[in-house]
Amino acid sequence: MALGFAAARYRREQRAAEAVRKRAKFPLNACTAGIYGSDALCGTYEVPEDHATKGGRTVGLNIVVLPAHSPVPAPDPVFWLHGGPGAAATDLARGGRGGLLENVRDTRDLVYVDQRGTGGSNPLHCDFNDDPNDLAAFFGELFPLDRVRACRQKLEKVANLKLYTTPIAMDDLDEVREALGYDKINLVGGSYGTFAAQIFMRRHSEHVRTAFLAGVAPPNIKQPLLFPRAAQLALDEMFKDCAADADCLTRFPSIKQEFEKVLARFDNGPVSVELLDPRNKERVQIKLPRGNFVERLRLELYTTASARLVPYVIHRAYEGDYVPFEALAVNPSFAGGVARGMYMTVTCSEGVPFITEADVARETKNTFVGEYRVRVHMEACKEWPRGDIPKDYTELVKSDLPVLMISGEADGASPPWYGEAAVMNFPKGRQVKIPHYGHQTDGACVAGMFKVFIEKGSAEGIDTSCAMEMRRPPFASELPKQLALR
């Protein structure tokens, strides 16, 4: 019986894969066994690096398609747009499961395209002191200019860095859509992927059926300008929820005051801290700058899953133990999965040029992150080639397409006010704000809303009541064993 079921499933998978192959205008083959699942298809679609000239260097876009389970799938697949900028879309398909998208695979093909400069699409990788084995550099100043210059010089040998912007990448994506034989597609984006999705909507709206945006980042975010206030929101929400949680309040009754005292230690410059060398667990002393300390905490405040550890980390730092802070920062390094070169081109072309001094003063005032993160990023961009971006680029996208937005009220990267502004320009759009939720897409509530939205093709009438029942995961009293360095 079991063998018969397995054989039937295999035949069904092969029929679905063959249907996708026949429709495509370029070769798609079974992926390497075990990486994306038994029925996954992999391929490379060549696009000109410079769409304007159509000649010269090409970029092979790395593509994974997970065929729909249905023998008669809906004609409109789901395309995933990943975050960063600089993360690889195909990472979400590993193991044969499509993450959030798996919830609609019964009826629709799932398509993952590594954006040019990421993943398997001429990845623009380089090192900005991202190796935690070199603790002094890893916990040093951010965006070291010597590293930025070295990165640029290395990558200019394999890419015209001006040509790795979001608009060009979205034109790539539309070519892939057409080459796979699809007319309309459903866009699903997380974080920077929501930014990219809106640029696609601006440029190719006739080929979009719906857009699902989680952690909404519209074109006016001016990355990295959005980070200080977003992190402050997440920190304030974390303090508030800790105070309302009996266990957290008991363990960390003065956590807010302890954090202020930890920050005050940096008033006279970098603080000498004792850490553990990840390679041999020997104790080492390093000088930790304030900018690096708050940046590492900022990243941990993105999601409630990692923010649950922050009170413990702050408390241990207050008591002079920075090893828990180190453990959270190096497991894994945030930059490890991001193509730094692509990240620089996008932010230095589409964000930094639009930042004014008034913006910096307004967006960093009364935040624990302060001006440093924005300032050093802006300085680094002086060393980087800038793509061709129009002056009106940061205007909000306007569209009558069905749009469903998910905004976490504790989102440490793209807070709800960005979605509030964006949805005003989408007459068929809807924003769902979720309490105690961060920069994430996990949980049955969001998955359920997403599935109904894709099936209906409309944001109207979707039951969002589960959002009001969302709760943070319990705050931690120690680091999980898999993170502990000792």
C-alpha positions as CSV (number, residue, x, y, z in Angstrom):
1,M,0.0,0.0,0.0
2,A,2.8,2.4,1.0
3,L,4.7,1.5,-2.1
4,G,1.7,2.1,-4.3
5,F,1.1,5.5,-2.7
6,A,4.7,6.5,-3.2
7,A,4.6,5.4,-6.8
8,A,1.5,7.4,-7.5
9,R,3.0,10.4,-5.9
10,Y,6.1,10.1,-7.9
11,R,4.1,9.9,-11.2
12,R,2.1,12.9,-10.2
13,E,5.3,14.9,-9.4
14,Q,6.8,13.9,-12.7
15,R,3.7,15.0,-14.7
16,A,3.7,18.4,-12.9
17,A,7.4,18.9,-13.5
18,E,7.1,17.9,-17.2
19,A,4.3,20.5,-17.6
20,V,6.5,23.2,-16.2
21,R,9.4,22.1,-18.5
22,K,7.2,22.1,-21.6
23,R,6.0,25.6,-21.0
24,A,9.5,27.1,-20.3
25,K,11.6,28.6,-23.1
26,F,14.8,27.5,-21.5
27,P,16.1,24.2,-20.0
28,L,14.8,23.2,-16.6
29,N,16.2,20.0,-15.1
30,A,15.7,18.1,-11.9
31,C,17.6,19.8,-9.1
32,T,20.5,18.1,-7.3
33,A,18.9,15.4,-5.1
34,G,18.1,16.4,-1.6
35,I,18.5,20.2,-1.9
36,Y,15.1,21.4,-3.0
37,G,13.0,18.2,-3.0
38,S,12.5,15.3,-5.4
39,D,10.3,17.2,-7.8
40,A,12.1,20.6,-7.8
41,L,13.3,22.0,-11.1
42,C,16.5,24.1,-11.5
43,G,17.7,26.2,-14.3
44,T,19.7,29.3,-15.4
45,Y,18.2,32.0,-17.5
46,E,20.6,34.4,-19.2
47,V,20.0,38.1,-19.2
48,P,22.2,40.9,-20.5
49,E,24.0,42.7,-17.6
50,D,23.2,45.9,-19.4
51,H,19.6,45.8,-20.8
52,A,20.2,49.0,-22.7
53,T,23.0,47.7,-24.9
54,K,21.9,44.0,-25.1
55,G,25.6,43.1,-25.6
56,G,28.6,42.3,-23.6
57,R,28.5,40.4,-20.3
58,T,25.5,38.4,-19.3
59,V,24.2,37.3,-15.9
60,G,22.9,33.8,-15.4
61,L,19.9,34.0,-13.1
62,N,19.6,31.0,-10.8
63,I,16.0,29.7,-10.7
64,V,14.2,27.0,-8.7
65,V,10.6,26.0,-9.5
66,L,8.6,23.9,-7.1
67,P,5.7,22.6,-9.3
68,A,2.1,22.7,-7.9
69,H,0.8,19.5,-6.5
70,S,-2.5,19.8,-8.4
71,P,-2.7,18.1,-11.8
72,V,-4.5,21.2,-13.0
73,P,-2.7,24.1,-11.3
74,A,-3.9,27.7,-11.4
75,P,-2.2,29.7,-14.3
76,D,-0.7,32.3,-12.0
77,P,2.3,31.1,-9.9
78,V,3.7,32.7,-6.8
79,F,7.1,34.4,-7.1
80,W,9.1,35.0,-3.9
81,L,11.2,38.2,-3.5
82,H,13.7,37.9,-0.7
83,G,15.1,40.4,1.8
84,G,18.4,42.0,2.5
85,P,19.0,43.5,0.0
86,G,21.4,40.8,-0.9
87,A,19.8,37.5,0.2
88,A,19.2,34.6,-2.1
89,A,15.5,33.8,-2.9
90,T,16.3,30.1,-3.6
91,D,17.4,29.7,0.0
92,L,13.8,29.6,1.0
93,A,13.1,26.6,-1.2
94,R,15.8,24.4,0.3
95,G,14.6,21.1,1.6
96,G,11.8,20.9,-0.8
97,R,9.6,23.2,1.3
98,G,8.8,26.7,0.2
99,G,8.5,28.4,3.5
100,L,5.4,30.6,3.7
101,L,4.7,29.8,0.1
102,E,4.3,26.1,0.7
103,N,0.9,26.9,2.0
104,V,-0.4,27.5,-1.5
105,R,1.6,24.9,-3.4
106,D,-1.5,22.6,-3.7
107,T,-2.7,24.9,-6.5
108,R,0.2,27.0,-7.7
109,D,3.8,26.7,-8.9
110,L,6.3,28.4,-6.6
111,V,9.1,30.3,-8.3
112,Y,12.3,31.4,-6.7
113,V,14.7,33.6,-8.7
114,D,18.0,34.7,-7.2
115,Q,18.1,38.4,-8.0
116,R,21.2,39.5,-10.0
117,G,24.1,39.9,-7.6
118,T,22.8,37.3,-5.1
119,G,22.8,33.5,-4.5
120,G,23.7,31.8,-7.8
121,S,23.2,34.8,-10.0
122,N,26.7,36.3,-10.2
123,P,26.8,36.8,-6.5
124,L,28.6,40.0,-5.4
125,H,30.2,38.7,-2.2
126,C,32.9,40.4,-0.2
127,D,34.0,40.8,3.4
128,F,33.4,43.9,5.5
129,N,35.0,42.3,8.6
130,D,32.2,39.7,8.7
131,D,34.3,36.8,10.0
132,P,33.6,36.3,13.7
133,N,36.9,34.4,14.1
134,D,38.6,37.8,14.0
135,L,36.8,39.2,17.0
136,A,38.6,42.6,17.0
137,A,37.6,43.3,13.4
138,F,34.1,41.7,13.7
139,F,33.3,43.9,16.7
140,G,35.1,47.0,15.3
141,E,33.9,50.0,13.4
142,L,31.1,49.3,10.8
143,F,31.7,49.8,7.0
144,P,35.5,50.1,7.2
145,L,36.5,52.1,4.2
146,D,39.5,50.0,3.3
147,R,37.3,47.0,3.1
148,V,34.7,48.8,1.1
149,R,37.3,49.9,-1.4
150,A,38.8,46.4,-1.6
151,C,35.3,45.0,-2.2
152,R,34.6,47.4,-5.0
153,Q,38.0,46.7,-6.7
154,K,37.5,43.0,-6.4
155,L,33.9,43.0,-7.8
156,E,34.5,45.5,-10.6
157,K,36.5,42.7,-12.3
158,V,33.3,40.6,-12.6
159,A,30.5,43.1,-12.7
160,N,29.4,46.6,-13.7
161,L,28.3,47.5,-10.2
162,K,26.0,50.3,-11.4
163,L,23.8,47.7,-13.0
164,Y,22.7,45.8,-9.9
165,T,19.8,48.0,-8.9
166,T,16.2,47.0,-8.1
167,P,14.6,48.4,-11.3
168,I,17.0,46.5,-13.5
169,A,16.5,43.3,-11.4
170,M,12.7,43.6,-11.7
171,D,13.1,43.8,-15.5
172,D,15.1,40.6,-15.2
173,L,12.2,39.1,-13.2
174,D,9.7,40.0,-15.8
175,E,11.8,38.3,-18.5
176,V,11.9,35.2,-16.4
177,R,8.1,35.3,-16.0
178,E,7.7,35.4,-19.7
179,A,10.3,32.8,-20.4
180,L,8.6,30.4,-17.9
181,G,5.3,30.9,-19.9
182,Y,3.3,32.8,-17.3
183,D,1.1,35.8,-18.0
184,K,0.2,37.1,-14.5
185,I,2.0,36.2,-11.3
186,N,1.4,36.7,-7.6
187,L,4.2,38.6,-5.9
188,V,5.2,37.7,-2.4
189,G,7.9,39.7,-0.7
190,G,9.4,39.9,2.7
191,S,11.4,43.0,4.0
192,Y,13.5,44.3,1.0
193,G,11.4,41.9,-1.1
194,T,8.4,44.1,-0.5
195,F,10.4,47.1,-1.8
196,A,11.3,45.1,-4.9
197,A,7.7,43.9,-5.4
198,Q,6.5,47.5,-5.4
199,I,9.1,48.5,-8.0
200,F,7.9,45.5,-10.1
201,M,4.3,46.7,-9.7
202,R,5.4,50.1,-10.9
203,R,7.1,48.8,-14.0
204,H,5.1,45.7,-14.9
205,S,1.7,46.0,-13.3
206,E,0.0,44.3,-16.3
207,H,1.6,41.0,-15.3
208,V,0.7,41.1,-11.6
209,R,-2.4,39.4,-10.1
210,T,-1.8,40.1,-6.4
211,A,0.9,41.3,-4.1
212,F,1.5,40.0,-0.5
213,L,3.9,42.2,1.4
214,A,5.3,41.3,4.8
215,G,7.4,43.9,6.7
216,V,6.5,46.6,4.3
217,A,9.3,48.8,2.9
218,P,8.1,51.3,0.3
219,P,10.4,53.3,-1.9
220,N,10.7,56.2,0.5
221,I,12.5,54.3,3.2
222,K,15.9,55.7,2.1
223,Q,17.8,52.7,3.6
224,P,19.6,52.9,6.0
225,L,17.6,55.9,7.3
226,L,14.7,53.7,8.5
227,F,16.9,51.8,11.0
228,P,17.2,54.0,14.1
229,R,13.5,54.7,14.7
230,A,12.5,51.1,13.8
231,A,15.0,49.7,16.3
232,Q,13.8,52.1,19.0
233,L,10.2,51.0,18.4
234,A,11.2,47.3,18.8
235,L,13.2,48.1,21.9
236,D,10.4,50.1,23.5
237,E,7.9,47.3,22.7
238,M,10.3,44.7,24.1
239,F,10.6,46.7,27.4
240,K,6.9,47.1,27.6
241,D,6.1,43.4,27.0
242,C,8.8,42.4,29.5
243,A,7.3,44.6,32.1
244,A,3.9,43.0,31.4
245,D,5.3,39.5,31.7
246,A,5.5,38.2,35.3
247,D,8.5,36.0,34.7
248,C,10.5,38.6,32.7
249,L,9.7,41.3,35.2
250,T,10.8,39.1,38.1
251,R,14.1,38.2,36.4
252,F,14.8,41.6,34.9
253,P,13.0,44.2,37.1
254,S,15.3,47.1,36.1
255,I,16.1,46.1,32.5
256,K,15.5,49.6,31.0
257,Q,17.7,51.3,33.6
258,E,20.4,48.6,33.1
259,F,20.4,49.3,29.4
260,E,20.9,53.0,29.9
261,K,23.8,52.3,32.2
262,V,25.4,49.9,29.7
263,L,25.1,52.6,27.0
264,A,26.6,55.2,29.3
265,R,29.8,53.2,29.5
266,F,30.5,54.1,25.9
267,D,30.3,57.9,26.6
268,N,34.1,58.0,26.8
269,G,34.8,55.8,23.8
270,P,35.0,52.1,23.1
271,V,34.6,49.8,26.1
272,S,37.1,47.0,26.9
273,V,35.2,43.7,27.1
274,E,36.2,40.1,27.6
275,L,35.0,37.7,25.0
276,L,35.6,34.1,24.0
277,D,37.6,33.2,20.9
278,P,35.1,31.1,18.9
279,R,38.0,28.8,17.7
280,N,39.6,27.8,21.0
281,K,37.3,29.3,23.7
282,E,40.2,31.2,25.2
283,R,39.3,34.6,26.8
284,V,40.4,37.7,24.9
285,Q,40.1,41.4,25.5
286,I,38.8,43.6,22.8
287,K,37.7,47.3,22.5
288,L,34.0,47.4,21.6
289,P,32.8,50.6,20.0
290,R,29.3,51.8,20.8
291,G,28.2,51.7,17.2
292,N,29.0,48.1,16.9
293,F,27.3,47.2,20.2
294,V,24.0,48.9,19.3
295,E,24.1,47.6,15.7
296,R,24.3,44.0,16.9
297,L,21.4,44.6,19.3
298,R,19.4,46.3,16.6
299,L,19.6,43.2,14.4
300,E,18.5,41.0,17.3
301,L,15.4,43.2,17.7
302,Y,14.2,42.4,14.2
303,T,12.0,39.5,15.2
304,T,10.4,38.4,18.4
305,A,12.2,35.1,18.2
306,S,15.5,36.8,18.7
307,A,14.3,39.7,20.7
308,R,13.2,37.3,23.5
309,L,16.9,36.9,24.3
310,V,17.7,40.6,24.5
311,P,16.7,41.3,28.1
312,Y,19.0,38.5,29.2
313,V,21.9,39.8,27.0
314,I,21.5,43.3,28.3
315,H,21.3,42.1,31.9
316,R,24.5,40.1,31.6
317,A,26.3,43.0,29.9
318,Y,25.2,45.2,32.8
319,E,26.9,42.7,35.1
320,G,30.0,42.9,33.0
321,D,29.6,39.7,31.0
322,Y,29.5,40.4,27.3
323,V,29.8,36.7,26.2
324,P,26.1,36.3,25.7
325,F,26.1,39.4,23.6
326,E,28.9,37.9,21.6
327,A,27.1,34.6,21.2
328,L,24.0,36.2,19.8
329,A,26.1,38.3,17.4
330,V,28.2,35.5,15.9
331,N,25.5,32.8,15.6
332,P,25.3,33.3,12.7
333,S,26.8,36.5,11.4
334,F,23.9,38.5,9.9
335,A,26.1,39.5,6.9
336,G,27.0,35.9,6.1
337,G,24.0,35.4,3.9
338,V,23.9,38.8,2.3
339,A,25.8,39.6,-0.9
340,R,27.5,42.8,0.3
341,G,28.2,44.2,-3.2
342,M,24.6,44.0,-4.3
343,Y,23.6,45.5,-0.9
344,M,25.9,48.4,-1.5
345,T,24.7,49.1,-5.0
346,V,21.0,49.1,-4.0
347,T,21.4,51.2,-0.9
348,C,24.0,53.6,-2.3
349,S,21.8,54.2,-5.4
350,E,18.3,54.0,-4.2
351,G,18.5,55.2,-0.5
352,V,21.5,57.2,0.5
353,P,21.4,59.8,-2.4
354,F,17.9,60.9,-1.2
355,I,18.9,61.4,2.5
356,T,19.0,65.0,3.7
357,E,20.5,66.4,6.9
358,A,17.0,67.2,8.1
359,D,16.2,63.5,7.6
360,V,19.1,62.3,9.6
361,A,18.3,64.7,12.5
362,R,14.6,63.7,12.5
363,E,15.0,60.0,12.2
364,T,17.8,59.5,14.7
365,K,16.6,61.9,17.4
366,N,16.0,60.1,20.8
367,T,17.0,56.7,19.5
368,F,19.6,54.4,21.0
369,V,21.0,53.7,17.6
370,G,21.7,57.4,16.9
371,E,23.3,58.8,13.9
372,Y,26.4,56.5,13.6
373,R,24.8,53.7,11.6
374,V,23.4,56.1,9.0
375,R,26.5,58.3,8.8
376,V,29.0,55.5,8.3
377,H,26.8,53.9,5.6
378,M,26.6,57.3,3.8
379,E,30.4,57.6,4.0
380,A,30.9,54.1,2.6
381,C,28.6,54.9,-0.3
382,K,31.1,57.7,-1.4
383,E,33.4,54.8,-2.4
384,W,30.7,52.9,-4.4
385,P,29.5,53.3,-8.0
386,R,25.9,54.6,-8.1
387,G,23.3,53.3,-10.5
388,D,21.0,55.4,-12.6
389,I,17.9,56.1,-10.5
390,P,15.3,58.8,-11.3
391,K,14.7,61.8,-9.0
392,D,11.1,60.8,-8.3
393,Y,12.0,57.2,-7.3
394,T,11.1,57.6,-3.6
395,E,7.5,58.5,-4.4
396,L,5.1,55.9,-3.1
397,V,3.8,53.4,-5.7
398,K,0.2,53.8,-6.7
399,S,-1.8,50.8,-8.0
400,D,-5.3,49.3,-8.0
401,L,-4.0,45.8,-7.7
402,P,-5.1,43.7,-4.7
403,V,-2.5,44.1,-2.0
404,L,-2.3,42.5,1.5
405,M,0.2,43.9,3.9
406,I,1.5,42.4,7.1
407,S,3.1,44.8,9.6
408,G,4.4,43.8,13.0
409,E,3.8,46.3,15.7
410,A,7.2,45.3,17.1
411,D,9.0,45.2,13.8
412,G,12.6,46.3,14.3
413,A,13.3,46.9,10.6
414,S,10.2,48.2,8.8
415,P,7.6,49.4,11.3
416,P,3.9,49.8,10.7
417,W,4.0,53.5,9.7
418,Y,5.6,52.5,6.4
419,G,2.7,50.2,5.6
420,E,0.2,52.9,6.7
421,A,1.6,55.3,4.2
422,A,1.9,52.8,1.4
423,V,-1.7,51.4,1.7
424,M,-3.1,54.9,1.1
425,N,-2.1,54.5,-2.5
426,F,-3.6,51.0,-2.9
427,P,-7.5,51.3,-3.1
428,K,-7.7,47.5,-3.2
429,G,-5.1,47.2,-0.5
430,R,-5.3,46.2,3.2
431,Q,-2.8,46.4,6.0
432,V,-3.0,44.0,8.9
433,K,-1.1,45.3,12.0
434,I,-0.1,42.5,14.4
435,P,0.7,43.2,18.0
436,H,3.7,41.5,19.6
437,Y,5.0,40.6,16.1
438,G,8.3,41.6,14.4
439,H,10.0,41.5,11.1
440,Q,8.9,37.9,10.3
441,T,6.3,35.7,8.5
442,D,6.1,32.8,10.8
443,G,3.0,31.4,12.5
444,A,-0.3,29.8,11.4
445,C,-2.1,33.2,11.5
446,V,0.0,34.8,8.8
447,A,0.1,31.6,6.7
448,G,-3.7,31.3,6.9
449,M,-4.3,34.9,5.8
450,F,-1.8,34.5,3.0
451,K,-3.5,31.4,1.7
452,V,-6.9,32.9,1.7
453,F,-5.6,36.0,0.0
454,I,-4.0,34.1,-2.9
455,E,-7.0,31.8,-3.3
456,K,-9.5,34.8,-3.4
457,G,-7.2,37.2,-5.3
458,S,-8.6,39.9,-3.0
459,A,-7.9,41.3,0.4
460,E,-11.6,41.9,1.1
461,G,-13.4,39.8,3.6
462,I,-10.3,38.0,4.9
463,D,-10.7,37.1,8.6
464,T,-7.7,38.7,10.4
465,S,-9.0,38.2,14.0
466,C,-6.2,35.7,14.7
467,A,-3.8,38.7,14.6
468,M,-5.2,40.1,17.8
469,E,-4.4,36.8,19.5
470,M,-0.7,36.9,18.7
471,R,1.7,36.7,21.7
472,R,5.5,37.0,22.0
473,P,7.4,33.8,22.7
474,P,8.5,33.7,26.4
475,F,11.5,35.8,27.3
476,A,14.6,33.8,27.9
477,S,16.4,33.4,31.2
478,E,19.5,32.0,29.5
479,L,20.8,31.4,26.1
480,P,19.7,28.3,24.2
481,K,22.4,25.6,24.3
482,Q,22.9,25.8,20.5
483,L,24.0,29.5,20.9
484,A,26.1,29.2,24.0
485,L,29.8,29.7,23.4
486,R,31.0,28.4,26.8
